[in-house]
């Protein structure tokens, strides 16, 4: 076997990644990177894979992670691990069954939290579906963990592996592990639909040497038969060409580098008239000032910049120049959407932009990209940014078990196999949240009332009796014994969640599945650690399921 420089680098990387598996920060401000393990019930060690490590008392630890530290530049273009991808092709449908009107977009990654907003223009806030397609390239050979979080239903396919279901499973979180070969592309697809209420779709991964996060665009390739010429990275806009004048049905896709056509050349087998084109992308403003956008054409045209309709003349049939004015902020990205209807004209089109500090330039160039980069969601004060963190079984002390509830009664709440712990006493449960609760209704969970919060926002006060075979039984003073199906219920309230953890607890422990516990003490075994959470109980957690340890500050 011939060892190339790349081969040697990859081998060195895998060894380094195995040795540098986590971080520890101590109260004196010191930071340590390496393989983080429990030495005993009161100490951690951090160091190389083999040989002695540094022993650190838990009482001196501020935080510890059992994964590799985050390196935002690891998959940047040109970095040793980075591929040459640009994202995935998303087909956004205005119906939940992947039918109806479709809008195509190149998405940098799948990390979308729309809440109650439209996912894209011309789509409803509810009852829509999206299919992302392409290929995934793993940077190195090894085991990878994929996490799927979706509200409502979703199914992820990576190679021959599938995760999730296209069912109404609002707000669920699932994980799977698989082996991938470095440098080899495999088919990648996510199918998603929204039924009702807030919506989100996120795919995270982690692998040899890097922590969990959204899949980098450099590792995703938008391969699709709808783009026979291929979709390559670079400046320009994504052109969706429809064989009608109504932007409807399947489209032929390509990246057009410059919005200067003499005339527009439709794909092969297209008619020379009675077709339509939609170009989409993102524009980065070089200055903070007023910009002038102009389109010269003898066909119908519309232009949106940052969601604002600045040119609207879709019925045009003679050559004219249309002008729109928009205020832009330096460095900000703005969605651009240019639509043209071709009837029987010459088909010429030229779109430009300019400002006081920028000469007239054709739309395109390095500041115009065909890929959509989703905005980073911002949480309001006291709200969780990650929807999955609002779901699960909450103890009265604020601990959260993320596993799926299979049954419950007045003695215990029981979880699916593999959840730690497998059950919790009902007297310790304050709240069970099955689906993401819209922000306008979350206050109902904090009221000093027992009962169920329904999908329509109505709160039915009553005493919980049992949950069995996907049905809740509640005894209400007003309605007597009532039953509700899982499709009707967002949350079950049994008591109050304390504002602060129990005083005797010292640490927050986060597991791989997102569960969070407030821990009083640990007891180490060979392959697991026994956790003592006073509001959950004592239970064993496999060492491989540990994600993060934090000191509770008071």
LINHUZI-V389924 format. One record per pair of residues at least 6 apart in sequence whose C-alpha atoms are under 6 Angstrom apart, sorted by the first residue. I is the first residue (numbers start at 0). J is the second residue. D is the distance in Angstrom with one decimal. If there is no record, write none. Layout:
# LINHUZI-V389924
i: <I,I>
j: <J,J>
d: <D,D>
This chain:
# LINHUZI-V389924
i: <16,18,18,18,18,19,19,20,20,20,20,21,21,21,21,21,21,21,21,22,22,22,22,23,23,23,23,24,24,24,25,25,25,26,26,26,33,33,33,34,34,34,35,35,35,36,36,37,38,39,40,40,40,41,41,42,42,42,43,43,44,44,44,45,45,46,61,61,62,62,63,63,64,64,65,66,67,67,67,69,74,74,80,81,82,82,83,84,84,84,84,84,85,85,85,86,86,86,86,86,86,86,87,87,87,87,87,87,88,88,88,88,88,89,89,89,89,89,90,90,90,90,91,91,91,92,92,92,92,92,93,93,93,93,94,94,95,95,95,95,97,100,105,105,106,106,107,107,107,107,108,109,109,110,111,111,111,112,113,113,114,114,115,116,117,117,125,125,125,126,126,127,127,128,128,129,129,130,130,131,131,132,132,133,133,133,133,134,134,134,134,134,134,135,135,135,135,135,136,136,136,136,137,137,138,138,139,140,140,140,141,141,142,142,143,143,143,143,144,144,144,144,145,145,145,145,146,146,146,146,147,147,147,148,148,148,148,149,149,149,149,150,150,150,150,151,151,151,151,152,152,152,152,152,152,153,153,153,153,153,154,154,154,154,154,154,155,155,155,155,156,156,157,157,158,158,169,170,170,203,203,203,204,204,205,225,225,226,226,226,234,234,234,234,234,234,235,235,235,235,235,235,235,236,236,236,236,236,236,237,237,237,237,237,238,238,238,238,238,239,239,239,239,239,240,240,240,241,241,241,242,243,243,243,244,244,244,244,246,256,257,258,258,258,259,259,260,260,261,262,262,263,272,272,272,273,273,274,275,275,275,276,276,277,277,278,278,279,279,280,280,280,280,280,281,281,281,281,281,281,282,282,282,282,283,283,283,283,284,284,285,286,287,287,287,288,288,289,289,290,290,290,290,291,291,291,291,292,292,292,292,293,293,293,293,294,294,294,294,295,295,295,295,296,296,296,296,297,297,297,298,298,298,299,299,299,299,299,299,300,300,300,300,301,301,301,301,301,302,302,302,302,302,303,303,303,304,304,305,305,309,310,350,350,351,351,351,352,352,353,378,390,391,391,391,391,392,392,392,392,393,393,393,393,394,394,394,395,395,395,395,395,396,396,396,396,397,398,398,399,399,400,401,402,403,403,404,404,405,405,405,406,406,406,407,407,407,408,408,409,410,410,411,411,411,412,412,412,413,414,414,420,427,429,429,429,429,430,430,430,431,431,432,433,433,434,449,449,449,449,450,450,450,450,451,451,451,451,452,452,452,453,453,453,454,454,454,461,461,461,462,462,463,464,464,465,465,469,469,470,470,471,471,472,472,473,473,474,504,504,504,505,505,505,506,506,506,506,506,507,507,507,507,508,508,508,508,509,509,509,510,510,510,511,511,511,517,518,518,519,519,520,521,521,522,522,526,526,527,527,527,528,528,529,529,530,530,531>
j: <208,33,34,47,48,33,34,33,34,66,67,32,33,34,35,64,65,66,67,31,32,63,64,30,31,62,63,30,61,62,59,60,61,59,60,61,45,46,47,45,46,47,44,45,65,43,44,43,44,523,521,522,523,56,57,55,56,57,54,55,52,53,54,52,53,52,549,550,548,549,547,548,546,547,546,210,208,209,210,210,80,81,138,217,217,218,217,216,217,218,219,220,216,217,232,106,107,108,216,219,220,221,105,106,132,133,220,221,104,105,131,132,221,103,104,105,130,131,102,103,129,130,101,102,129,100,101,127,128,129,99,100,122,127,126,127,126,127,128,192,128,247,370,371,370,371,216,370,371,372,216,201,202,201,199,200,201,199,198,199,197,198,197,124,123,124,193,194,195,193,194,192,193,191,192,190,191,189,190,188,189,187,188,187,220,221,222,184,185,186,187,219,220,184,185,187,218,219,182,183,184,218,181,182,181,182,181,179,180,181,178,179,177,178,176,177,205,206,175,176,204,205,174,175,203,204,173,174,202,203,172,173,202,171,172,200,201,170,171,199,200,169,170,198,199,167,168,169,193,165,166,167,168,191,192,163,164,165,190,191,162,163,164,165,189,190,161,162,188,189,187,188,186,187,185,186,434,434,435,212,213,214,211,212,211,251,252,251,252,253,256,363,364,365,367,368,255,256,257,363,367,368,369,254,255,278,279,280,369,253,254,278,279,369,252,253,254,277,278,250,251,252,276,277,250,251,276,250,274,275,274,273,274,275,273,274,275,340,275,363,363,349,350,362,348,349,347,348,347,346,347,346,341,342,343,341,342,341,339,340,341,338,339,337,338,336,337,335,336,334,335,368,369,370,332,333,334,335,367,368,332,333,366,367,330,331,332,366,329,330,329,329,327,328,329,326,327,325,326,324,325,353,354,323,324,352,353,322,323,351,352,321,322,350,351,320,321,349,350,319,320,348,349,318,319,347,348,316,317,318,315,316,341,312,313,314,315,339,340,312,313,338,339,310,311,312,337,338,308,309,310,336,337,309,335,336,334,335,333,334,323,323,361,362,360,361,362,359,360,359,384,432,400,401,431,432,399,400,430,431,399,428,429,430,427,428,429,427,428,429,496,497,496,497,500,534,496,515,516,514,515,514,514,418,414,415,413,414,413,414,415,413,466,467,413,465,466,464,465,425,424,425,423,424,425,422,423,425,422,421,422,538,534,493,494,495,496,491,492,493,490,491,490,489,490,489,460,461,492,493,459,460,461,492,458,459,490,491,458,489,490,487,488,489,487,488,489,473,474,475,473,474,473,472,473,471,472,484,485,483,484,482,483,481,482,480,481,480,517,518,519,518,519,551,517,518,549,550,551,516,517,548,549,515,516,547,548,515,546,547,544,545,546,544,545,546,532,531,532,531,532,531,529,530,528,529,541,542,540,541,542,539,540,538,539,537,538,537>
d: <4.2,5.7,5.5,5.0,4.6,3.8,5.3,5.3,4.6,4.9,4.4,5.7,5.4,5.7,5.5,5.2,4.6,4.4,4.5,5.5,4.4,5.6,5.3,5.7,5.1,6.0,4.3,4.5,5.6,5.4,5.6,4.4,5.1,5.6,5.9,5.6,5.3,4.6,5.8,5.2,5.2,5.9,5.7,4.5,5.7,5.6,5.4,4.5,5.8,5.7,5.0,4.9,5.4,6.0,5.4,5.5,4.4,5.2,5.8,5.2,5.6,5.3,4.5,5.1,5.3,4.1,5.9,5.2,5.5,4.2,5.7,5.0,5.9,4.4,5.3,5.9,5.8,5.3,5.3,5.6,5.9,4.5,5.5,5.9,4.9,5.2,5.1,5.9,4.1,5.3,5.0,4.8,4.9,5.4,5.9,5.5,4.2,5.8,4.6,4.7,5.5,5.9,5.7,5.3,5.8,5.5,5.9,4.3,5.9,4.7,5.4,5.5,5.1,5.7,5.2,6.0,5.7,4.3,5.8,4.7,5.5,5.2,5.3,5.0,4.5,5.7,4.5,5.8,5.2,5.9,5.8,5.6,5.2,4.8,5.7,4.4,5.0,4.3,4.6,5.4,5.6,5.9,4.8,5.9,5.6,4.8,5.2,6.0,5.8,5.3,5.8,5.3,5.7,4.4,5.5,5.2,5.9,4.3,5.6,5.6,4.4,5.2,4.6,5.7,6.0,4.6,6.0,5.9,5.2,5.2,4.8,5.8,5.5,5.5,4.0,6.0,5.2,5.8,4.5,5.5,5.2,5.9,4.5,5.3,5.3,4.3,4.5,5.8,5.3,4.5,4.8,5.7,5.0,5.2,5.4,5.8,5.7,4.9,5.8,5.7,4.4,5.0,4.9,5.8,4.9,5.8,3.7,5.6,4.2,4.2,5.6,5.8,5.6,4.5,5.6,5.5,5.7,4.4,5.7,4.4,5.5,5.4,5.6,5.5,5.7,4.4,5.7,4.4,5.8,5.0,5.6,5.3,4.9,5.8,4.5,6.0,5.2,5.3,5.9,5.4,4.5,4.4,4.3,5.0,5.1,5.4,5.4,4.0,5.1,4.7,4.9,5.1,5.4,5.8,5.5,5.8,5.5,5.0,5.4,4.3,5.6,4.5,4.9,5.8,5.7,5.3,5.5,5.1,5.9,4.5,5.7,5.1,5.9,4.8,5.0,5.0,5.2,5.3,5.7,5.0,4.4,6.0,5.3,5.7,4.4,5.1,5.8,6.0,4.7,5.8,5.7,5.9,5.2,5.3,5.5,4.9,5.4,3.9,5.8,4.7,5.5,5.2,5.6,5.6,5.5,5.7,5.4,5.0,4.2,6.0,4.6,5.3,5.2,5.0,5.6,5.3,5.7,5.7,4.4,5.7,5.9,4.8,5.5,5.1,5.2,5.2,4.6,4.9,5.8,5.3,4.8,5.6,4.3,6.0,5.5,4.8,4.9,5.7,5.9,5.9,4.7,5.6,5.5,5.5,5.9,4.3,5.5,5.1,4.8,4.8,4.2,5.6,5.6,4.9,5.3,5.4,4.6,5.4,5.7,4.5,5.8,5.7,5.3,5.8,4.5,5.7,5.1,5.6,4.6,5.9,5.4,5.5,4.1,5.8,6.0,5.3,4.6,5.6,5.8,5.4,5.4,5.1,5.6,4.7,5.8,5.6,4.6,5.2,5.0,5.5,5.1,4.3,5.6,4.2,4.6,5.7,5.8,5.7,4.3,5.8,5.3,5.6,4.6,5.9,4.8,5.5,5.3,5.7,5.1,5.7,4.4,5.5,4.5,5.6,5.3,5.6,5.2,5.6,4.3,5.6,4.2,5.7,5.2,5.1,5.8,5.5,4.5,5.4,4.4,3.7,5.5,5.1,5.7,5.8,3.8,5.0,4.4,5.5,5.0,5.3,4.6,5.5,4.5,5.1,4.6,5.9,5.8,5.1,6.0,5.8,5.0,5.8,4.6,5.7,5.7,5.1,5.9,4.8,4.7,4.9,4.7,5.8,5.8,5.8,5.3,4.2,5.2,5.7,5.6,4.5,5.1,5.0,5.6,4.7,5.7,5.3,5.5,5.1,6.0,4.4,4.5,6.0,5.8,5.2,5.5,4.4,5.2,5.9,5.8,4.9,4.5,5.8,6.0,5.3,5.3,5.8,5.7,5.5,4.7,5.5,5.1,4.8,4.9,5.5,5.6,5.7,5.8,4.5,5.8,5.3,5.9,5.4,5.2,5.1,5.9,5.5,4.9,5.8,4.2,5.9,6.0,5.3,5.6,4.3,4.5,5.5,5.4,5.9,4.4,5.4,5.9,5.9,5.9,4.9,4.3,5.4,5.9,5.8,4.6,5.6,5.6,5.1,4.2,5.3,5.6,4.9,5.7,5.8,5.1,5.1,5.5,4.2,4.6,5.3,5.8,5.4,5.8,4.6,4.5,5.7,5.2,5.6,4.5,5.5,5.2,5.5,5.6,6.0,5.3,4.1,5.6,5.1,4.8,5.4,5.6,5.9,5.3,6.0,5.5,5.6,4.6,5.4,5.1,5.8,4.6,5.7,5.2,4.3,5.9,5.2,4.2,6.0,5.5,5.5,5.7,5.1,5.5,4.5,5.1,5.6,4.8,5.8,5.0,5.6,5.2,5.9,4.7,4.6,5.5,5.0,5.6,4.8,4.9,5.2,6.0,5.3,5.6,5.5,4.6,5.5,5.9,5.4,5.5,5.0,5.6,4.8,6.0,5.9,5.3,4.1,4.8,5.6,5.4,5.5,4.3,5.5,5.5,4.5>
